């Protein structure tokens, strides 16, 4: 007689806000219903840049002081132009010495003066020239959103103006709201956003320079990210027609303008990104370093115990999604997850800030 024992998982799921490897802290769970379990991390770990941590420790930057620090740097360089060449485009402020430099001279300054961190004046993202990447940090992210709010003139705010940058509509191409909801979740996930906006160039094998003819999913997603996070509110919605066509090409069961399941489309999008960016030189799925496997891959471990001899058979299945039970019913779930909190900015003026 073979019976199922309660199973546990030894791998964490590095979701959109987690470090993909190694997992630092996990907790085991048991299931009385004799079904395989998964382990969810007990703590969420963001990417940690050593230079960012050094800067925060050096200046003792906390949640309250980070806003003041960044706001002071921006006010000192309100008329943004490079100190070296006078260029107004793509200027960045050194977080160490407050110099305002263009992209080229900021990189030279970081190498000569060992000041690797600079903030993009337009988009307010922090770049590290050692990591060669956009850095996500919870302290700076809160300050970034707060600065964007303070830059708005309350007298000019109307129902059509957006208070937080990076808000852009997606055109409904005909019952494609399920796809738009998935894409909106994609473009506003901090870790994915930083990857697609990074200065690290995506080496596309496609020879089509015209984005309409380019069938590379990473190039199309990069277009979406740059359109949404271009640093200013736009009234023009993004038209995801090429993304829709790519999904139809690779997943025939989703072709057509009928309503589809958002979760099914998300998995299809994962598969397309994985297939176009996986290493063809290896057959080992565990060694894939594509963006999907880095952030979403996990292992579900199931154990079967023989009731006669006590031997245990263990099987690990790689998965990219897990089902979680929401603790709220459909009647109050929308209220809980999408309620806005009010943050006082000036006397008698309240601005709504989305909870993240």
Buried (B, 14 or more C-beta within 10 A) or exposed (E): EEEBBBBBBEBBBBBBBBBBEEBEEBEEEEEEEEEBBBBBBEEEBBBEBEBBEEBBEEEEBEEEBBBEBBBEBBEEBEEBBBEBEEBEEBBBBBBBEEBBBBBEBBBEBBEEEEBBBBBBBBBBBBBBBEBEBBBBBBBBBBBBBBBBBEEBEEEEEEEEEBBBBBBBEBEEBEEBEBBBBBBBEBBBBBBBBBBBBBEEEBEBEEEEEEEEEBBBBBBBBBBBBEBBBBBEBBEEEBEBEBBBBBBBEBBEEBBEEEEBEBEBBBBBBBBBBBEBBBEEEEEEEEEBEBBBBBBBBBBBBBBBBEEEEEEEEEEEEEBBEBEEEEEEEEEEEEEEEEEEEEEEBEEEEEBEBEEE
